[in-house]
Amino acid sequence: MTSLVVVLFVLAALPQAPLPLPIGTATIRGHVVRTDGPPLARAEVRLLSTDKPGPPRVAMTDESGGYEFATLPAGRYTVTASKTGYVALEFGQDRAFEAGQPIVLKAHETRERVDIALPRHGAIMGRVVDENGEPLEGVSVSVKEMRLLGGRRQLVSVPGVLPRQTNELGRYRVYGLQPGDYVVSAEVGQVGSDDLPGYPVTYFPGTINPVEAQRIQIGLSEEVSSVELALTPVRTARITGRTFTSSGEPFQAGVQMRPSWRSTGAIAEAVGARAQPDGGFEFSNVPPGDYVIQAFKGAEIGWQFVTVNGADVTDLAVTTLPGSTIAGRVTFEGAETPAKRDLDIVPAPADPDQTAFFGTPSSAEIHDDWTFEITDVSGPSRLRVTRAPSGFALKRVIVNGLDATDAVMPFGAESQSVVDVEIVLTREVTRITGTLSDARGAPAASGAVIAFAEDRERWYQGSRFLAASRPSQNGSFVIAGLPPGAYLVAPVDRLPDSDGWQDPGFLGVLAAKAMRVTLSDGQQLAVNVSVIGR
């Protein structure tokens, strides 16, 4: 009996082979070429069924750029081609970020000339000079994107696009860019000292605030030249200090710093400090500005704000917090308790400057009796239900007997823990349903519909008053679970990357053309909307 158990255990531990792809009688053939005509050999072509979930089929083009997918079941497919140095496109896609043309196959059908022309990547070129107009050699020039991540504007690196150094003429060329909007920055590096002025990170056309940077738009295969940055020297300073635990003991921690969101309106990349075993740390060559310093070790984390104006800042103390605990129970208003605990409760950060520079917030551990606990919580936060059991939505959050549904609560110290929290879920779920149509009145399978509160005070990170839905193939969409209130509903031809659609500036533009609706508890509302551009 023992040997049988061992054999079964070994068999269960073996990796499982993927399920075989379904076999049919249809075929798709085509070629991948450059936009100027020549074929592209060894391009990757992916075929994905939009009717049935599953892995894509992959083919590589031959020397003539040709490819073939055979033995396909009848159905609807998308075909995408990609190759290093080129912009990936779907079949029938005329512009970047637009949807391609689905291919509908019948049994025994052979679809020929499913051809895709790939444009080359774009590039940005220019020059970096000093305050006298003289070229600067060896300057690092980076191209980044300004995205809304977690409800906050952040400068993020472009995948596959590396910083480039200027030559002896101060010239640079950054390539490999997909169509989009970019921010260009120049950084000399660690050249500042008490005696020698340094150059701060400068964004085109000549600002140290990333939010004030001028966006550079790159189209398909477009090269933008004459992007010149003039660097102006400033007197840099040192920041020194020491890190302490919540009990007041000095200790060596990870210490990082970045410009304060309060002063820039955007989150920039963090830089690390030289940390000492006695808890001491130092940042050198810091240009004027407002900064937030973060110290962390294990679950403990702390922040300190500092303003630099050219003079050294010394003896700064950064004290970490042990983290608070949030505990309570989940109740179900007017409904039986669901069988599955399909529920996620998280403390959504409310202050970008008092949020961990990296990682995501802790989520609740849900117990069998629907009690829950969240540990190691630091920084101002709102309690959010990011996933609820099917058919349920958040009704209210009660803390110590008071309604705290959308309240910002301070966390970090043990004294800021809350252990009498009630998360009330309800089956009175609001729903906005409808059909999204294109400019011709036909159902639109691409694009999206956004619903957002009419009250602009509710356009914040993690707001439960914002929602978006992509339509199905027949153009139908559903937005469920919004709280009762007045909303604006607007269609868009595409959603910005990540959660950029939650940007208050983006929503403000949509508000001018949006449809106004009002939702009450459990209301089911039907609307029909037509696609508009961004």
Salt bridges, closest charged atoms under 4 A:
ASP36 OD2 - ARG34 NH2 2.74
GLU44 OE2 - ARG46 NE 2.89
GLU63 OE2 - ARG42 NH1 2.94
GLU68 OE1 - ARG29 NE 2.48
GLU98 OE2 - ARG95 NH2 2.36
GLU109 OE2 - ARG111 NH2 3.13
GLU112 OE2 - ARG29 NH1 2.61
ASP115 OD1 - HIS31 ND1 3.93
GLU145 OE1 - ARG147 NH2 3.08
GLU223 OE2 - ARG173 NH2 2.50
GLU228 OE1 - ARG127 NE 3.42
ASP278 OD2 - ARG242 NH2 3.47
GLU282 OE2 - ARG238 NH1 3.73
GLU282 OE2 - ARG274 NH2 3.10
ASP312 OD2 - ARG238 NE 3.57
GLU333 OE2 - ARG396 NH1 3.64
ASP342 OD1 - ARG387 NH1 3.78
ASP344 OD2 - ARG387 NE 2.93
ASP351 OD2 - ARG262 NH2 2.60
ASP353 OD2 - ARG262 NH1 2.82
GLU365 OE2 - HIS367 NE2 3.88
ASP368 OD1 - ARG341 NH1 2.75
ASP406 OD1 - ARG464 NE 2.82
ASP420 OD1 - ARG329 NH1 3.49
GLU422 OE1 - ARG329 NH2 3.59
ASP438 OD2 - ARG440 NH2 3.27
GLU454 OE2 - ARG516 NE 2.81
ASP497 OD2 - ARG147 NH2 3.59
ASP503 OD1 - ARG153 NH2 3.11
ASP521 OD2 - LYS395 NZ 3.49
